[in-house]
């Protein structure tokens, strides 16, 4: 039985799964496409990235809002996991605007604000590695090193855990990473003064501000 | 246009059912014992035909409860105001749907220059265009009270013509200049806008105001308008324009009794002249500011009496509409609290249509950015009116069980995506910035409103068919030549 043609319409279908937040359908389309000779790099560029960019633009225009954005980012992430493995296996490399490791610092389990920032960054073309919450300084640093990341984003909602940000930045300095890796911090108690004090490159006050600052830091 | 609905519409009663009966009995007593002074022979004949007791050679009319209640038997419980040539713009004037309309002012602040000045013909056009574009504006009052750069004698005709040329939304009319040809001219223009006199009767697109002159007078001007509106098939409001402490008592219950007495007299008058003609009660009940003698619209008493009129209307089985104006002379915090509180109370009491959007300073001042801002206030009120809707899908028990405990989140859930737009208000202009972000830079609300108003005026074209605009212009030419030469 002949499979579907892998053409623009097929990639549009893949993009639409991201726009609609349909993870199962996205994975089905990816598997079906790969089984029918779909180029994984093309699938990212013309399918997943096109979909997430549309959602990102619609988010900026206030046509869609966070639920659509976060769901799209989740679908993108699930799809990318399969496609990245395939790209790696084929010895190819995918380009991105920059690689950002992000997480909520140790001692804090507030996840949502950070996840929103991750989704906004992802929707605007950045590769985001989200470590979730309660992240140890060493885990941040190891992930940055392992993934050759361009930027580290740390978040907290609690005043008590603010110190973890400074601790992490200090450890990055000790390991000689600060020249290469930009650091942005954010969360409700984080002020510009605090960011300056701990040596962060920028403070993101909300998701859109975070996107602006990361784009500036990485000269995008 | 679908108005705002929800379980809270009509939920506010400032008086109990028993108190409604007391107000009714008292109003009837006023009409039985004191009656209404009647300044118009045509009106006296109408009341005579209704069976009222005529005294003082037709100058004093006394009413029985039977006559009053027979008049209510003829009143429709609800009716429609129609969009011109567009059924999507129809609005239901009844008890379960709330609508908002623009209101007027003599002065305007030009949002481009900041200049406060008397209104012009161009302002009348722009105000109509803005009202036409705003999604929570279901109807329009005249955009400006008078056009100061046009002759007084045909001011009303020009005002109405410009409105009819620039929107198809429903409108309203209150006696304006008293010029000789005002009534037939306006009815002619409304007819042209509707597609002819018969079309106006079949699909009336405005509501006209018939007002008693307080205390207790049926006057000539409003009798003329009553006849004009009824003959043209235009639904009417009937009300008293009393001012508490001056032309009405200085107690809220007393104001309500007199308002009801005068309103009931007009109900009899309308239903005698044209049985079955659609009518609505109306709230326009300022009180006197005892420091200055000026009428005050922004006071809580106005809003409270207004909701009392709505409660009485519900009891009689007729709809209620109303005016919601503030005293503040600027687009400031006072405007916000005076109008928002009253408007919300009106919506809760089920007032079907409120003229409110854009006007300040007791019909003296209007701005387009304020119109834009109040369009947003209307969306907030519409959201409040919904109340909490309880059903299986909304209670979301399965969702709660699946997501929690932490670290689960609802943000990336299908249920959230499916419901948030239906259950949450996402305002267009209101600020919800993070404090630091806002501190570092933001656009003030007034600026956002100005920007939106400017954008509407740059992009909004008249939805009115060119041939109708031309016919209106042709008639207006005739009027101007006749009246001005």
Contacts between the chains, C-beta under 8 A, distances in Angstrom:
chain1	res1	chain2	res2	distance
A	21	B	414	7.1
A	21	B	417	6.2
A	62	B	426	7.8
A	65	B	420	7.3
A	65	B	426	6.5
A	66	B	411	6.2
A	67	B	411	6.3
A	67	B	412	7.3
A	67	B	413	7.7
A	67	B	416	4.7
A	67	B	417	4.3
A	67	B	420	5.7
A	68	B	417	6.3
A	70	B	411	5.0
A	70	B	412	4.5
A	71	B	412	5.2
A	71	B	414	7.5
A	71	B	417	6.0
A	73	B	412	8.0
A	74	B	412	5.2
A	109	B	406	6.2
A	109	B	407	6.3
A	111	B	407	5.6
A	111	B	409	6.3
A	112	B	409	5.6
A	112	B	411	5.8
A	115	B	409	7.0
A	115	B	411	6.8
A	115	B	412	7.7
A	116	B	411	7.4
A	132	B	407	7.4
A	133	B	407	6.5
A	191	B	436	6.9
A	192	B	436	7.3
A	205	B	434	5.0
A	205	B	436	4.5
A	205	B	437	4.2
A	205	B	440	7.5
A	206	B	433	7.2
A	206	B	434	4.4
A	206	B	437	5.3
A	209	B	434	7.7
A	209	B	437	5.4
